[in-house]
């Protein structure tokens, strides 16, 4: 493992995705267990993407009192269909939420007639259950959740909002193998905002793959701004970025 620091952001680089995923799982499970020593429940936001697969596979094997953990969902497509396998809630249920006995698993619903009302409902949940840990990735366009550069706001007054997705973000869903063509990818989504994500006292960011090498370069090398939303991680007091050799190739 190689360790770096950029501003406040700790960076850990591993030889492959498996070692990376295991390291994230160890760090997250240890932090949950540490917090459970002093509080009755721990509230964790999880991102849904193939980049998280190795992390989730390792996390569900860890010795954690899951019945004292409340799980939250980071973003969701609008009007994709409740049973669509590409839905992020369905992804989380298959790989994580359905694998361990969380106290609660709180899903965003992108199929309601009024998505703005769903934003308010979920924001109220986040207010009630203050986030302790956020586990996220970084998009090919440096988005965090679905805060693409054109909608990212580091001072967003909202916790959850409706956004339109840029073409690079929608194409990433095709590159990830989730959709066959960009025409199949929804154009709008619900997302937790940058302040909602960054309010977590602890952030663990998992980003493997050569497809993310440019995004990691921008994350660590560009000026901190909403033009590259993931640069905001460099201001977080307790964030760790986990990479594999392929995603880190451009930063040396």
PEJO-V215155 format. One record per residue. N is the residue number from 0. RES is the residue in three letters. D_LAST is the distance of its C-alpha to the last C-alpha in Angstrom with 1 decimal. Layout:
n=N res=RES d_last=D_LAST
n=N res=RES d_last=D_LAST
//
This chain:
n=0 res=UNK d_last=14.6
n=1 res=UNK d_last=11.5
n=2 res=UNK d_last=12.2
n=3 res=UNK d_last=10.6
n=4 res=UNK d_last=12.7
n=5 res=UNK d_last=12.5
n=6 res=UNK d_last=16.0
n=7 res=UNK d_last=18.2
n=8 res=UNK d_last=16.1
n=9 res=UNK d_last=15.3
n=10 res=UNK d_last=12.5
n=11 res=UNK d_last=13.3
n=12 res=UNK d_last=11.6
n=13 res=UNK d_last=14.2
n=14 res=UNK d_last=14.9
n=15 res=UNK d_last=17.1
n=16 res=UNK d_last=18.9
n=17 res=UNK d_last=21.9
n=18 res=UNK d_last=20.3
n=19 res=UNK d_last=18.5
n=20 res=UNK d_last=21.8
n=21 res=UNK d_last=23.8
n=22 res=UNK d_last=21.6
n=23 res=UNK d_last=22.1
n=24 res=UNK d_last=25.8
n=25 res=UNK d_last=26.2
n=26 res=UNK d_last=24.7
n=27 res=UNK d_last=26.8
n=28 res=UNK d_last=30.0
n=29 res=UNK d_last=29.9
n=30 res=UNK d_last=29.6
n=31 res=UNK d_last=32.5
n=32 res=UNK d_last=34.6
n=33 res=UNK d_last=33.9
n=34 res=UNK d_last=35.0
n=35 res=UNK d_last=38.0
n=36 res=UNK d_last=39.4
n=37 res=UNK d_last=40.2
n=38 res=UNK d_last=40.7
n=39 res=UNK d_last=42.8
n=40 res=UNK d_last=40.2
n=41 res=UNK d_last=36.5
n=42 res=UNK d_last=35.4
n=43 res=UNK d_last=32.2
n=44 res=UNK d_last=30.8
n=45 res=UNK d_last=29.1
n=46 res=UNK d_last=27.2
n=47 res=UNK d_last=28.4
n=48 res=UNK d_last=26.1
n=49 res=UNK d_last=25.3
n=50 res=UNK d_last=21.9
n=51 res=UNK d_last=24.0
n=52 res=UNK d_last=26.0
n=53 res=UNK d_last=24.6
n=54 res=UNK d_last=24.7
n=55 res=UNK d_last=28.3
n=56 res=UNK d_last=29.4
n=57 res=UNK d_last=28.5
n=58 res=UNK d_last=29.7
n=59 res=UNK d_last=33.2
n=60 res=UNK d_last=33.7
n=61 res=UNK d_last=33.1
n=62 res=UNK d_last=36.1
n=63 res=UNK d_last=36.4
n=64 res=UNK d_last=39.6
n=65 res=UNK d_last=38.8
n=66 res=UNK d_last=42.2
n=67 res=UNK d_last=41.0
n=68 res=UNK d_last=37.9
n=69 res=UNK d_last=38.2
n=70 res=UNK d_last=35.7
n=71 res=UNK d_last=34.8
n=72 res=UNK d_last=33.5
n=73 res=UNK d_last=30.8
n=74 res=UNK d_last=31.8
n=75 res=UNK d_last=34.3
n=76 res=UNK d_last=35.5
n=77 res=UNK d_last=38.8
n=78 res=UNK d_last=41.7
n=79 res=UNK d_last=39.9
n=80 res=UNK d_last=42.6
n=81 res=UNK d_last=43.2
n=82 res=UNK d_last=42.8
n=83 res=UNK d_last=39.9
n=84 res=UNK d_last=37.4
n=85 res=UNK d_last=34.6
n=86 res=UNK d_last=35.7
n=87 res=UNK d_last=33.2
n=88 res=UNK d_last=36.0
n=89 res=UNK d_last=37.2
n=90 res=UNK d_last=33.7
n=91 res=UNK d_last=33.5
n=92 res=UNK d_last=37.1
n=93 res=UNK d_last=36.4
n=94 res=UNK d_last=33.3
n=95 res=UNK d_last=33.8
n=96 res=UNK d_last=36.7
n=97 res=UNK d_last=39.2
n=98 res=UNK d_last=37.9
n=99 res=UNK d_last=38.5
n=100 res=UNK d_last=41.4
n=101 res=UNK d_last=39.9
n=102 res=UNK d_last=42.5
n=103 res=UNK d_last=41.8
n=104 res=UNK d_last=39.5
n=105 res=UNK d_last=39.5
n=106 res=UNK d_last=38.8
n=107 res=UNK d_last=38.4
n=108 res=UNK d_last=41.1
n=109 res=UNK d_last=40.2
n=110 res=UNK d_last=43.6
n=111 res=UNK d_last=45.9
n=112 res=UNK d_last=48.0
n=113 res=UNK d_last=46.6
n=114 res=UNK d_last=42.8
n=115 res=UNK d_last=43.1
n=116 res=UNK d_last=45.4
n=117 res=UNK d_last=42.9
n=118 res=UNK d_last=40.3
n=119 res=UNK d_last=42.8
n=120 res=UNK d_last=43.7
n=121 res=UNK d_last=40.2
n=122 res=UNK d_last=39.4
n=123 res=UNK d_last=42.5
n=124 res=UNK d_last=41.3
n=125 res=UNK d_last=38.0
n=126 res=UNK d_last=40.2
n=127 res=UNK d_last=42.4
n=128 res=UNK d_last=39.7
n=129 res=UNK d_last=37.1
n=130 res=UNK d_last=33.6
n=131 res=UNK d_last=32.2
n=132 res=UNK d_last=29.1
n=133 res=UNK d_last=27.1
n=134 res=UNK d_last=25.2
n=135 res=UNK d_last=23.3
n=136 res=UNK d_last=20.7
n=137 res=UNK d_last=18.9
n=138 res=UNK d_last=20.3
n=139 res=UNK d_last=18.9
n=140 res=UNK d_last=20.0
n=141 res=UNK d_last=18.5
n=142 res=UNK d_last=22.1
n=143 res=UNK d_last=23.1
n=144 res=UNK d_last=26.3
n=145 res=UNK d_last=27.9
n=146 res=UNK d_last=27.0
n=147 res=UNK d_last=25.7
n=148 res=UNK d_last=24.7
n=149 res=UNK d_last=28.3
n=150 res=UNK d_last=29.9
n=151 res=UNK d_last=27.5
n=152 res=UNK d_last=29.1
n=153 res=UNK d_last=27.7
n=154 res=UNK d_last=31.3
n=155 res=UNK d_last=33.0
n=156 res=UNK d_last=36.5
n=157 res=UNK d_last=36.6
n=158 res=UNK d_last=35.3
n=159 res=UNK d_last=35.7
n=160 res=UNK d_last=36.2
n=161 res=UNK d_last=36.8
n=162 res=UNK d_last=34.1
n=163 res=UNK d_last=33.9
n=164 res=UNK d_last=30.8
n=165 res=UNK d_last=28.9
n=166 res=UNK d_last=28.7
n=167 res=UNK d_last=25.0
n=168 res=UNK d_last=25.7
n=169 res=UNK d_last=28.8
n=170 res=UNK d_last=27.2
n=171 res=UNK d_last=24.6
n=172 res=UNK d_last=27.8
n=173 res=UNK d_last=28.7
n=174 res=UNK d_last=25.3
n=175 res=UNK d_last=25.6
n=176 res=UNK d_last=29.0
n=177 res=UNK d_last=31.0
n=178 res=UNK d_last=33.0
n=179 res=UNK d_last=34.1
n=180 res=UNK d_last=33.8
n=181 res=UNK d_last=32.8
n=182 res=UNK d_last=36.6
n=183 res=UNK d_last=36.9
n=184 res=UNK d_last=34.3
n=185 res=UNK d_last=36.0
n=186 res=UNK d_last=35.4
n=187 res=UNK d_last=35.8
n=188 res=UNK d_last=34.8
n=189 res=UNK d_last=35.3
n=190 res=UNK d_last=32.3
n=191 res=UNK d_last=31.8
n=192 res=UNK d_last=30.6
n=193 res=UNK d_last=27.5
n=194 res=UNK d_last=29.8
n=195 res=UNK d_last=31.3
n=196 res=UNK d_last=27.9
n=197 res=UNK d_last=26.7
n=198 res=UNK d_last=30.0
n=199 res=UNK d_last=29.3
n=200 res=UNK d_last=28.8
n=201 res=UNK d_last=26.2
n=202 res=UNK d_last=23.5
n=203 res=UNK d_last=21.7
n=204 res=UNK d_last=19.3
n=205 res=UNK d_last=18.7
n=206 res=UNK d_last=16.4
n=207 res=UNK d_last=16.1
n=208 res=UNK d_last=16.1
n=209 res=UNK d_last=14.4
n=210 res=UNK d_last=16.7
n=211 res=UNK d_last=14.8
n=212 res=UNK d_last=11.3
n=213 res=UNK d_last=12.3
n=214 res=UNK d_last=14.0
n=215 res=UNK d_last=11.1
n=216 res=UNK d_last=9.1
n=217 res=UNK d_last=12.5
n=218 res=UNK d_last=13.2
n=219 res=UNK d_last=10.6
n=220 res=UNK d_last=10.5
n=221 res=UNK d_last=14.1
n=222 res=UNK d_last=17.2
n=223 res=UNK d_last=19.0
n=224 res=UNK d_last=21.7
n=225 res=UNK d_last=23.6
n=226 res=UNK d_last=22.2
n=227 res=UNK d_last=19.2
n=228 res=UNK d_last=21.2
n=229 res=UNK d_last=18.4
n=230 res=UNK d_last=17.2
n=231 res=UNK d_last=20.4
n=232 res=UNK d_last=19.0
n=233 res=UNK d_last=17.4
n=234 res=UNK d_last=21.0
n=235 res=UNK d_last=22.3
n=236 res=UNK d_last=23.5
n=237 res=UNK d_last=23.1
n=238 res=UNK d_last=20.4
n=239 res=UNK d_last=18.0
n=240 res=UNK d_last=15.4
n=241 res=UNK d_last=15.4
n=242 res=UNK d_last=13.0
n=243 res=UNK d_last=13.3
n=244 res=UNK d_last=11.0
n=245 res=UNK d_last=12.0
n=246 res=UNK d_last=11.4
n=247 res=UNK d_last=7.8
n=248 res=UNK d_last=6.8
n=249 res=UNK d_last=5.8
n=250 res=UNK d_last=3.8
n=251 res=UNK d_last=0.0
//
